[in-house]
Amino acid sequence: MAPLPIPAPRESGFTTRTDAPLYWCRYGRAGAPPLVVLHGGPGADHAYLLPQLLDLAGDHDLLFYDQRGGGRSKSDDRTPVTWQTHVGDLAALLGELQPGAPSLLGYSWGGLLAMLYAIECAAGRAGPAPARLALIDHAPISRAWRDQFEAEFSRRQQGAAIAAMRHELAASGLRERDPDAYRQRAFELSVAGYFADPRRATDLTPFRVTGRVQQSVWESLADFDLAPALAALRSRAIVVHGREDPIPLASSTAAARALRAELVVLEDCGHVPYVEARAPLMAALRRFLGSSAAT
C-alpha cells in the first residue's frame, strides 16, 4: 500500500533567529488557535506525522518544523546536537514565529522535548512557559525506562511475526522487480515493532533518522530522570499512551502523575496512535485542546 498523499502547507520557510536555519511550515486556518507540533526522532522530520495529524487543522493553526539535523533542517555541521540545542532552537523558533505562551503537541521524542522545554522555562532558562502540553506516546522520561523500551522493541523486531514478514520479502524477488517498492516494504518492517498490529506499518509515511543526531542527543541526556522536575510545572497537560507501545506504560503513568495530567490509554494500539487509533486519539486531543487555558 502506498503512503497517503500529503497536501502542500499553507505557508513555509526557514527560521532566521536560530544558529542554523530550520525548515517550518503551517497548515490549517490562519487566525485559529495556534498549536506547535514537535516530531519524534531525534534526527527525524515532521512529515511522518502527516497527513493524519492534519485532522486538527480544521480547528487550529498548526506549526510544524524539522528539528536540527533532520529533514530539511540537515546541514554539514558536525557539531554534536544535544537536548539543550533542541530546547534552544525551540525557544528561538517560538520567539520568531509563535510569540506568547505556546500550546505544544509533542509525539515520541517530541513529547520529551516539550517537557524539557517546559522544565527549562520553569527554571528561567527559556520561555515563556507553555500553556498546554499534549504528549502523545512520549519517549521514556528516565534512562531506566528507555533501557526497557530498547529491550522490548528489539524483542518484537526479532519475534516470529516480523521474522516471517522479512523472510517473505527476501523470497519475493521484489528487490529486483521494483526497488522502490522493496525499499518501502523494508522501511515498514524496520518500524513494525512499534505497532500493536505490525501490518499497520503500511499506513505510516516513511522517514529517515540521522543517526549521529539521534546518538548525540541521547548521550547528552546521560542518566536522566525528568519526574522530579515535572512535578514543578504548572502547564495544563494530557498524556496519551497506546497500551501496546513498546515504551513502558509506567513511564507515561509517572509523567501524568507528576504533571497532574489526564492519562488516556488507547487499547489495541502501539506507539503510533495517529495510525492505529486515529479516532479516539483525535477525540481526546480535541477535548483537551478545547479546554480552558492553563491555571
Rosetta silent file (secondary structure, phi, psi, omega in degrees, C-alpha in Angstrom):
SEQUENCE: MAPLPIPAPRESGFTTRTDAPLYWCRYGRAGAPPLVVLHGGPGADHAYLLPQLLDLAGDHDLLFYDQRGGGRSKSDDRTPVTWQTHVGDLAALLGELQPGAPSLLGYSWGGLLAMLYAIECAAGRAGPAPARLALIDHAPISRAWRDQFEAEFSRRQQGAAIAAMRHELAASGLRERDPDAYRQRAFELSVAGYFADPRRATDLTPFRVTGRVQQSVWESLADFDLAPALAALRSRAIVVHGREDPIPLASSTAAARALRAELVVLEDCGHVPYVEARAPLMAALRRFLGSSAAT
SCORE:     score description
SCORE:     0.000 S_00000001
   1 L     0.000  131.579  178.741    0.000    0.000    0.000 S_00000001
   2 L   -75.968  146.490  176.423    1.382    3.439   -0.942 S_00000001
   3 L   -58.710  152.621  178.939    1.620    6.092    1.792 S_00000001
   4 L   -66.848  146.242  179.679   -1.229    8.580    1.922 S_00000001
   5 L   -68.202  148.314  179.548   -0.650   11.830   -0.015 S_00000001
   6 L  -111.708  121.754  179.829    0.438   14.891    1.971 S_00000001
   7 L   -70.383  159.847  177.432   -1.057   18.241    0.936 S_00000001
   8 L   -70.298  146.611  178.704    1.097   21.312    0.480 S_00000001
   9 L   -70.788  163.043  176.557    1.337   23.623    3.505 S_00000001
  10 L   -67.150  -39.123  175.384   -0.391   26.987    3.687 S_00000001
  11 E  -156.909  161.661 -178.477    2.998   28.651    4.050 S_00000001
  12 E  -158.080  167.390  178.543    6.570   27.621    4.766 S_00000001
  13 E   176.093 -161.895  178.583   10.080   28.966    5.183 S_00000001
  14 E  -128.900  142.755  179.265   13.267   28.824    7.242 S_00000001
  15 L   -66.242  154.700  177.226   13.975   30.387   10.612 S_00000001
  16 L  -118.988   -9.050 -176.711   16.318   33.351   10.862 S_00000001
  17 L  -103.139   -1.205  176.151   16.812   33.531   14.658 S_00000001
  18 L   -93.385  159.711 -179.125   18.285   30.065   15.180 S_00000001
  19 L   -59.475  -34.189  175.184   22.013   29.311   14.858 S_00000001
  20 L  -126.566  146.091 -179.262   21.200   27.240   11.775 S_00000001
  21 L   -66.289  132.614  178.726   18.129   27.719    9.544 S_00000001
  22 L  -114.584  133.136  179.307   15.297   25.345   10.423 S_00000001
  23 E   -72.929  137.049  175.452   12.523   24.477    7.984 S_00000001
  24 E  -136.651  159.076  175.734    8.979   25.254    9.166 S_00000001
  25 E  -153.566  155.647 -179.297    5.519   25.059    7.654 S_00000001
  26 E  -121.748  140.697  171.336    1.936   25.914    8.594 S_00000001
  27 E  -128.063  161.780  175.191   -1.310   24.101    7.957 S_00000001
  28 E    96.055 -162.499 -171.428   -4.855   24.935    8.978 S_00000001
  29 L   -92.275  121.140  173.791   -6.751   28.141    9.440 S_00000001
  30 L   -60.721  132.997 -179.256   -4.846   31.396    9.821 S_00000001
  31 L    91.488  -10.946  176.469   -6.076   33.086   12.986 S_00000001
  32 L   -74.400  166.134  177.724   -7.263   29.848   14.581 S_00000001
  33 L   -54.822  128.099 -176.011   -5.826   28.822   17.984 S_00000001
  34 E   -76.902  147.887  176.976   -2.140   28.042   17.355 S_00000001
  35 E  -143.058  121.734 -179.082   -0.643   24.617   18.049 S_00000001
  36 E   -98.240  124.854 -173.513    3.086   23.871   17.668 S_00000001
  37 E  -106.307  128.827 -178.590    3.814   20.249   16.755 S_00000001
  38 E  -111.579  118.051 -177.150    7.086   18.568   17.742 S_00000001
  39 L   -78.720  171.924  179.956    8.036   15.446   15.804 S_00000001
  40 L   -87.315 -166.909 -178.435    9.890   12.416   17.089 S_00000001
  41 L   138.968 -111.227  -11.506   13.368   11.091   16.481 S_00000001
  42 L   -65.803  159.189 -178.995   15.606   12.776   17.399 S_00000001
  43 L    97.479    5.262  178.649   17.047   13.266   13.948 S_00000001
  44 L   -98.913 -153.551  179.181   13.794   12.716   12.020 S_00000001
  45 L  -147.471  175.362 -172.340   11.433   15.275   10.446 S_00000001
  46 H   -76.484  -21.062 -165.629    7.825   16.433   10.668 S_00000001
  47 H   -65.413  -26.284 -176.741    6.458   14.757    7.516 S_00000001
  48 H   -75.917   -5.569  171.597    5.861   11.312    9.013 S_00000001
  49 H   -83.471   -7.214 -175.533    3.191   12.829   11.267 S_00000001
  50 L  -107.526  155.122    2.239    1.260   13.684    8.100 S_00000001
  51 L   -86.403   -1.454 -168.422   -1.303   13.554    6.761 S_00000001
  52 H   -59.952  -42.828 -177.451   -3.051   12.123    9.848 S_00000001
  53 H   -70.085   -8.462  174.216   -2.348   14.967   12.285 S_00000001
  54 H   -71.091   -4.415  169.986   -3.897   17.362    9.792 S_00000001
  55 H   -57.139  -25.082 -179.312   -7.199   16.184   11.282 S_00000001
  56 H   -85.552   -5.921 -173.779   -6.525   19.021   13.754 S_00000001
  57 H   -70.016  -20.452  178.742   -6.124   21.624   11.002 S_00000001
  58 H   -69.272  -23.780 -176.073   -9.849   22.435   10.942 S_00000001
  59 L  -114.090   -7.339 -171.723   -9.646   23.877   14.454 S_00000001
  60 L  -139.607  155.832  166.767   -6.036   25.055   14.727 S_00000001
  61 E   -92.681  103.586 -172.739   -3.245   26.955   13.049 S_00000001
  62 E   -91.328  125.588  176.326   -0.668   24.138   13.027 S_00000001
  63 E  -111.731  116.039  174.161    3.028   24.981   13.043 S_00000001
  64 E  -107.650  155.525  169.052    5.415   22.117   12.208 S_00000001
  65 E  -152.089  156.115  174.752    9.184   22.298   11.867 S_00000001
  66 L   -90.389  119.305 -179.034   12.080   19.959   11.152 S_00000001
  67 L   -66.927  156.976 -175.543   14.344   19.863   14.186 S_00000001
  68 L   -53.080  130.545  176.355   18.035   20.498   13.707 S_00000001
  69 L    96.042   -5.376 -178.888   19.823   17.660   11.943 S_00000001
  70 L  -131.836  160.728  176.098   16.804   16.074   10.269 S_00000001
  71 H    54.819 -132.215 -179.481   14.622   16.522    7.194 S_00000001
  72 H   -82.632    2.765  176.724   15.056   19.921    5.554 S_00000001
  73 H  -104.211   18.665  173.971   16.980   21.158    8.601 S_00000001
  74 L   -71.297  155.864  174.481   20.001   18.953    7.891 S_00000001
  75 L  -151.909  172.241  178.081   23.400   20.572    7.499 S_00000001
  76 L   -86.876   -1.597  179.752   27.040   19.625    7.049 S_00000001
  77 L   -66.082  123.924 -178.077   27.875   20.978   10.513 S_00000001
  78 L   -95.009    7.439  176.344   29.341   18.105   12.557 S_00000001
  79 L   -61.027  130.795 -178.949   28.937   19.873   15.908 S_00000001
  80 L   -58.044  135.514  175.847   27.105   17.449   18.234 S_00000001
  81 L   -93.129  126.751 -177.829   23.408   18.210   18.626 S_00000001
  82 L  -115.190  174.053  175.689   22.271   17.944   22.250 S_00000001
  83 H   -63.912  -32.692  177.475   18.960   18.191   24.054 S_00000001
  84 H   -65.883  -35.926  175.361   19.996   21.717   25.024 S_00000001
  85 H   -57.841  -47.388 -177.792   20.469   22.523   21.321 S_00000001
  86 H   -66.345  -39.585  177.375   16.919   21.418   20.600 S_00000001
  87 H   -63.941  -44.122  177.710   15.478   23.361   23.528 S_00000001
  88 H   -61.861  -41.590  177.379   17.334   26.488   22.417 S_00000001
  89 H   -61.203  -44.452 -179.040   16.117   26.022   18.846 S_00000001
  90 H   -62.771  -43.584  178.608   12.529   25.617   20.018 S_00000001
  91 H   -60.838  -42.956 -179.639   12.725   28.755   22.152 S_00000001
  92 H   -67.726  -41.746  179.050   14.145   30.765   19.232 S_00000001
  93 H   -62.318  -43.125  179.346   11.597   29.380   16.770 S_00000001
  94 H   -64.466  -41.343  178.520    8.710   30.230   19.089 S_00000001
  95 H   -61.811  -32.813 -179.010   10.039   33.734   19.609 S_00000001
  96 H   -82.593  -41.561 -168.946   10.209   34.234   15.860 S_00000001
  97 H  -112.948  -21.461 -175.277    7.042   32.502   14.671 S_00000001
  98 L  -146.878   66.148 -177.556    4.716   31.965   17.635 S_00000001
  99 L   -65.886  158.660 -176.538    5.306   34.504   20.428 S_00000001
 100 L    96.737  177.907 -179.034    3.415   34.192   23.690 S_00000001
 101 L   -69.430  113.395 -173.755    2.660   31.143   25.819 S_00000001
 102 L   -82.831  157.543  163.522    2.581   28.269   23.283 S_00000001
 103 E  -101.960  123.415 -175.951    0.457   25.154   23.153 S_00000001
 104 E  -112.179  132.551  171.087    2.786   22.256   22.336 S_00000001
 105 E  -113.704  114.947 -177.448    1.862   18.884   20.905 S_00000001
 106 E  -117.606  129.742  178.383    4.798   16.502   21.183 S_00000001
 107 E  -109.411  132.565  175.519    4.946   12.999   19.744 S_00000001
 108 L    55.693 -122.328  175.668    7.513   10.412   20.912 S_00000001
 109 H   -55.807  -34.476  178.999   10.872   12.234   21.301 S_00000001
 110 H   -60.246  -31.591  174.697    8.911   15.430   20.590 S_00000001
 111 H   -66.291  -40.954  177.310    6.950   14.824   23.790 S_00000001
 112 H   -65.930  -40.144  177.079   10.189   14.597   25.747 S_00000001
 113 H   -60.104  -42.556  178.237   11.415   17.774   24.032 S_00000001
 114 H   -59.444  -41.645  179.185    8.201   19.549   25.064 S_00000001
 115 H   -68.342  -42.438  177.935    8.798   18.504   28.687 S_00000001
 116 H   -61.618  -40.857  177.737   12.465   19.524   28.592 S_00000001
 117 H   -62.794  -45.229 -179.213   11.490   22.913   27.180 S_00000001
 118 H   -63.563  -37.690  177.771    8.850   23.398   29.891 S_00000001
 119 H   -64.073  -43.322  178.226   11.374   22.441   32.591 S_00000001
 120 H   -65.352  -36.002  175.677   13.864   24.988   31.235 S_00000001
 121 H   -62.283  -45.131 -179.001   11.120   27.616   31.174 S_00000001
 122 H   -62.766  -29.352  179.361   10.290   26.914   34.823 S_00000001
 123 L   -86.668    0.067  178.783   13.982   27.335   35.672 S_00000001
 124 L    81.260   14.530 -178.062   14.110   30.698   33.889 S_00000001
 125 L  -102.463   -1.926  175.776   16.369   29.457   31.091 S_00000001
 126 L  -156.510  174.620  178.746   13.745   29.585   28.309 S_00000001
 127 L   162.281  169.220   -0.257   10.314   30.986   27.915 S_00000001
 128 L   -74.817  161.909 -178.866    7.535   31.763   28.005 S_00000001
 129 L   -65.128  146.739  178.881    6.236   28.567   29.591 S_00000001
 130 L   -65.782  142.387  174.500    3.782   26.527   27.526 S_00000001
 131 L   -74.329  -38.316 -178.877    0.099   26.992   28.258 S_00000001
 132 E  -137.848  147.526  173.570   -0.656   23.395   27.270 S_00000001
 133 E  -127.016  113.894  173.107    1.307   20.197   26.756 S_00000001
 134 E  -105.635  110.890 -170.997   -0.296   17.434   24.683 S_00000001
 135 E  -112.024  112.094 -174.745    2.069   14.467   24.974 S_00000001
 136 E  -107.110  114.316  179.295    1.440   11.556   22.599 S_00000001
 137 L    41.879   53.438 -175.642    3.342    8.328   23.350 S_00000001
 138 L   -64.821  154.201  177.018    6.216   10.424   24.621 S_00000001
 139 L   -59.725  156.016 -178.279    9.712    8.987   24.862 S_00000001
 140 L   -55.242  143.725 -176.458   10.617    7.467   28.235 S_00000001
 141 L   -91.217    4.127  175.030   11.191   10.037   30.981 S_00000001
 142 E  -145.342  159.677  177.310   14.138    8.166   32.519 S_00000001
 143 H   -61.763  -38.828 -178.811   17.151    6.194   31.359 S_00000001
 144 H   -61.538  -43.848  178.701   15.841    3.062   33.090 S_00000001
 145 H   -71.101  -31.053  175.399   12.578    3.168   31.151 S_00000001
 146 H   -64.766  -41.369  177.483   14.454    3.903   27.932 S_00000001
 147 H   -60.166  -40.576  177.691   16.533    0.762   28.511 S_00000001
 148 H   -63.492  -42.267  178.051   13.299   -1.232   28.982 S_00000001
 149 H   -59.904  -48.221 -177.180   11.906    0.216   25.750 S_00000001
 150 H   -61.003  -39.495  179.007   15.001   -0.676   23.737 S_00000001
 151 H   -66.668  -41.907 -179.152   14.922   -4.255   25.023 S_00000001
 152 H   -68.809  -41.534  178.937   11.218   -4.655   24.262 S_00000001
 153 H   -63.545  -41.918  177.442   11.475   -3.161   20.773 S_00000001
 154 H   -61.545  -41.476  178.905   14.396   -5.470   19.965 S_00000001
 155 H   -60.806  -44.064 -179.418   12.402   -8.453   21.216 S_00000001
 156 H   -65.168  -43.911 -178.375    9.466   -7.556   18.981 S_00000001
 157 H   -63.193  -26.405  179.744   11.620   -6.989   15.910 S_00000001
 158 L   -95.440    1.480 -177.434   13.129  -10.448   16.381 S_00000001
 159 L   -71.609  170.212 -172.749    9.761  -12.114   17.040 S_00000001
 160 H   -63.179  -41.743 -174.994    8.158  -14.741   14.821 S_00000001
 161 H   -62.410  -49.223 -177.730    5.594  -12.484   13.122 S_00000001
 162 H   -73.161  -34.416  175.912    8.055   -9.876   11.868 S_00000001
 163 H   -60.615  -39.110  177.992   10.690  -12.506   11.071 S_00000001
 164 H   -64.731  -38.777  177.744    8.144  -14.220    8.812 S_00000001
 165 H   -65.080  -40.409  177.836    7.451  -10.924    7.039 S_00000001
 166 H   -64.524  -41.047  178.503   11.176  -10.382    6.470 S_00000001
 167 H   -63.736  -41.889  178.620   11.526  -13.890    5.066 S_00000001
 168 H   -60.943  -42.731  179.439    8.574  -13.312    2.756 S_00000001
 169 H   -64.571  -43.751 -178.676   10.130  -10.085    1.466 S_00000001
 170 H   -61.368  -33.915 -176.636   13.524  -11.730    0.905 S_00000001
 171 H   -89.430   -3.826 -171.452   11.912  -14.525   -1.110 S_00000001
 172 H   -79.140  -22.337 -173.706    9.600  -12.256   -3.097 S_00000001
 173 L    76.815    7.466 -176.484   12.059  -11.041   -5.729 S_00000001
 174 H   -65.581  -30.630 -178.357   10.701   -7.519   -5.156 S_00000001
 175 H   -59.208  -37.894  179.897   14.184   -6.070   -4.784 S_00000001
 176 H   -84.084  -38.426 -176.390   14.929   -6.818   -8.434 S_00000001
 177 H   -72.949  -41.736 -173.286   11.421   -6.216   -9.829 S_00000001
 178 L  -149.405   84.508 -175.755   10.598   -2.954   -8.076 S_00000001
 179 H   -56.996  -36.187  179.791   13.416   -1.402   -5.992 S_00000001
 180 H   -65.896  -43.736  178.543   11.215    1.469   -4.766 S_00000001
 181 H   -64.910  -36.192  178.057    8.535   -0.916   -3.531 S_00000001
 182 H   -63.622  -45.012  179.456   11.234   -3.036   -1.902 S_00000001
 183 H   -63.137  -38.890  177.891   12.626   -0.034   -0.020 S_00000001
 184 H   -62.248  -44.751 -179.150    9.127    0.922    1.120 S_00000001
 185 H   -67.379  -37.858  177.692    8.491   -2.585    2.428 S_00000001
 186 H   -62.700  -39.905  175.406   11.900   -2.697    4.131 S_00000001
 187 H   -60.147  -48.159 -178.297   11.053    0.562    5.902 S_00000001
 188 H   -56.680  -42.260 -179.924    7.715   -0.844    7.071 S_00000001
 189 H   -68.897  -29.134 -179.650    9.429   -3.897    8.547 S_00000001
 190 H   -70.155  -20.391 -179.434   12.006   -1.705   10.305 S_00000001
 191 H  -114.784    2.839 -173.418    9.226    0.017   12.285 S_00000001
 192 H   -59.655  -31.216 -179.053    6.734   -2.844   12.574 S_00000001
 193 H   -66.981  -12.035  176.585    7.621   -3.491   16.218 S_00000001
 194 H   -77.919  -14.926 -170.759    6.150   -0.147   17.182 S_00000001
 195 L  -101.374  147.563  170.563    2.656   -1.308   16.223 S_00000001
 196 L   -64.187  -41.144  174.953    0.121   -3.451   18.054 S_00000001
 197 L  -114.447  104.492 -175.379   -0.631   -4.912   14.619 S_00000001
 198 H   -55.612  -22.227  179.645    2.622   -4.937   12.577 S_00000001
 199 H   -67.748  -20.230 -179.196    0.592   -4.893    9.358 S_00000001
 200 H   -74.783   -8.293  177.447   -0.466   -1.312   10.112 S_00000001
 201 H   -60.443  -19.741  178.389    3.080   -0.109    9.429 S_00000001
 202 H   -65.121  -18.532 -176.036    1.988    0.194    5.785 S_00000001
 203 H   -94.143    3.114 -178.414   -0.015    3.307    6.764 S_00000001
 204 L   -95.111  130.319  176.021    2.947    5.259    8.155 S_00000001
 205 L   -63.051  127.628 -177.174    4.612    7.897    5.993 S_00000001
 206 L   -62.268  151.503  177.501    8.262    6.798    5.532 S_00000001
 207 L  -151.461  165.612  175.473   11.019    8.761    7.220 S_00000001
 208 L  -124.348  148.677  176.593   14.732    8.651    7.885 S_00000001
 209 L  -112.245  131.077  173.845   16.634    9.311   11.093 S_00000001
 210 L   -77.997  107.779 -170.193   20.049   10.975   11.076 S_00000001
 211 H   -59.836  -40.787 -176.837   21.891    8.504   13.282 S_00000001
 212 H   -66.125  -32.329  178.032   24.623   10.820   14.556 S_00000001
 213 H   -70.581  -46.031  178.417   22.000   13.333   15.729 S_00000001
 214 H   -57.109  -46.166 -177.792   19.960   10.670   17.465 S_00000001
 215 H   -64.937  -44.525 -176.317   23.052    9.326   19.210 S_00000001
 216 H   -67.750  -33.843  178.465   24.384   12.708   20.333 S_00000001
 217 H   -67.320  -48.404 -179.145   21.038   13.787   21.790 S_00000001
 218 H   -65.376  -35.662  176.420   20.568   10.619   23.841 S_00000001
 219 H   -63.805  -36.007 -178.878   24.186   10.789   25.006 S_00000001
 220 H   -68.580  -23.961  178.384   23.643   14.363   26.166 S_00000001
 221 H   -78.862  -20.675  176.288   20.760   13.234   28.398 S_00000001
 222 L    51.716 -134.672 -176.542   23.069   10.768   30.180 S_00000001
 223 L   -92.727   71.935 -168.608   21.416    9.099   33.196 S_00000001
 224 L   -87.290  155.927  171.954   18.281   11.244   33.078 S_00000001
 225 E  -155.986  108.051 -173.670   15.066   11.194   35.114 S_00000001
 226 L   -85.569  -13.115 -171.264   12.584   14.003   34.471 S_00000001
 227 H   -53.245  -48.273 -178.804    9.927   13.042   37.036 S_00000001
 228 H   -59.999  -41.752 -178.590   11.116   15.324   39.878 S_00000001
 229 H   -70.651  -32.163  179.341   11.365   18.380   37.621 S_00000001
 230 H   -63.103  -30.725 -177.044    7.984   17.698   36.000 S_00000001
 231 L   -65.182  -19.695 -179.118    6.282   17.999   39.368 S_00000001
 232 L   -88.385   -6.218 -176.803    7.199   21.685   39.491 S_00000001
 233 L   -78.740  154.321 -179.915    5.476   22.532   36.182 S_00000001
 234 L  -122.873    8.435  177.848    2.138   24.325   36.028 S_00000001
 235 L   -70.379  142.393  172.992    1.226   23.832   32.360 S_00000001
 236 E   -69.681  137.681 -171.830   -2.059   22.104   31.687 S_00000001
 237 E  -144.555  155.382  169.577   -1.253   18.671   30.214 S_00000001
 238 E  -135.254  142.582  178.096   -2.615   15.454   28.771 S_00000001
 239 E  -121.243  124.718  178.815   -0.668   12.221   28.288 S_00000001
 240 E  -115.115  135.392 -176.311   -1.801    9.691   25.652 S_00000001
 241 E  -144.114  127.699  173.682   -0.291    6.195   25.511 S_00000001
 242 E   -73.793  132.130 -176.091   -1.036    3.164   23.342 S_00000001
 243 L   -55.532  -35.331 -176.369   -1.494    0.087   25.511 S_00000001
 244 L   -98.495   17.550  175.631    0.810   -1.972   23.234 S_00000001
 245 L   -63.214  133.817  174.162    3.527    0.683   22.916 S_00000001
 246 L   -64.387  -18.955  171.496    6.983   -0.867   23.476 S_00000001
 247 L   -71.252  131.846 -175.948    7.672    2.170   25.658 S_00000001
 248 L   -59.909  133.480  174.670    6.615    1.176   29.190 S_00000001
 249 H   -58.090  -29.998 -179.741    3.197    2.452   30.256 S_00000001
 250 H   -58.303  -32.150  178.717    4.807    3.090   33.653 S_00000001
 251 H   -66.040  -46.480  178.662    6.770    5.987   32.109 S_00000001
 252 H   -67.689  -35.982  177.681    3.628    7.745   30.887 S_00000001
 253 H   -62.270  -43.667  179.414    1.859    7.000   34.162 S_00000001
 254 H   -66.000  -40.470  178.690    4.696    8.619   36.104 S_00000001
 255 H   -64.066  -45.346  179.898    4.739   11.647   33.798 S_00000001
 256 H   -62.006  -40.857  179.501    0.971   12.111   34.081 S_00000001
 257 H   -63.822  -45.828 -178.499    1.144   11.830   37.866 S_00000001
 258 H   -64.563  -36.635 -178.142    3.965   14.376   38.107 S_00000001
 259 H   -85.449   -5.116 -174.489    2.185   16.787   35.761 S_00000001
 260 L    56.554   44.808 -172.781   -1.214   16.263   37.426 S_00000001
 261 L  -109.838  156.481  170.834   -2.423   15.416   33.928 S_00000001
 262 E   -69.064  136.001  174.123   -5.109   13.188   32.484 S_00000001
 263 E  -108.837  120.541  178.274   -3.722    9.868   31.244 S_00000001
 264 E  -109.887  118.406  178.058   -5.536    8.391   28.237 S_00000001
 265 E  -104.744  122.532 -176.998   -4.644    4.778   27.430 S_00000001
 266 E   -98.132  125.039 -177.619   -5.681    3.631   23.953 S_00000001
 267 L   -79.352  156.594  178.936   -6.462   -0.065   23.554 S_00000001
 268 L    52.603   42.590 -173.554   -5.256   -2.199   20.618 S_00000001
 269 L  -146.298  137.863  177.174   -2.708    0.495   19.867 S_00000001
 270 L   -99.782 -133.719 -173.439    1.073    0.684   19.870 S_00000001
 271 L   -84.297   -7.105 -173.616    3.423    3.652   19.563 S_00000001
 272 L  -122.678   71.556 -174.628    1.688    5.261   16.577 S_00000001
 273 H   -67.064  -23.378  178.873   -1.864    6.116   17.692 S_00000001
 274 H   -71.123  -11.348  170.893   -2.432    8.555   14.847 S_00000001
 275 H  -100.693  -50.477 -170.973   -2.348    5.452   12.609 S_00000001
 276 H   -86.623  -22.463 -177.461   -3.755    2.693   14.843 S_00000001
 277 L  -142.513   51.846 -170.987   -6.245    4.656   16.966 S_00000001
 278 H   -60.843  -46.512 -176.531   -6.819    7.817   14.972 S_00000001
 279 H   -65.121  -51.730  179.319  -10.437    8.499   16.002 S_00000001
 280 H   -66.135  -31.564  175.906  -10.030    8.097   19.786 S_00000001
 281 H   -62.158  -50.152 -177.671   -6.730    9.986   19.703 S_00000001
 282 H   -64.350  -35.629  177.892   -8.283   12.950   17.922 S_00000001
 283 H   -62.718  -43.801  179.431  -11.288   12.892   20.251 S_00000001
 284 H   -65.166  -42.045 -179.417   -9.005   13.075   23.291 S_00000001
 285 H   -66.842  -42.286  179.645   -6.900   15.860   21.771 S_00000001
 286 H   -64.065  -40.022  178.156   -9.911   17.930   20.739 S_00000001
 287 H   -61.900  -43.849 -178.807  -11.421   17.601   24.199 S_00000001
 288 H   -71.480  -47.145 -175.623   -8.178   18.724   25.812 S_00000001
 289 H   -69.926  -19.997  176.832   -7.253   21.470   23.372 S_00000001
 290 L   -87.416   -2.014 -177.518  -10.723   22.913   23.580 S_00000001
 291 L   -79.122  175.156 -175.924  -10.498   23.203   27.352 S_00000001
 292 L   -67.954  162.292 -177.402   -9.769   26.382   29.299 S_00000001
 293 L   -66.792  166.227 -179.052   -6.301   27.872   29.415 S_00000001
 294 L   -58.786  148.098  179.657   -3.714   26.837   31.944 S_00000001
 295 L  -109.853    0.000    0.000   -4.259   27.863   35.511 S_00000001
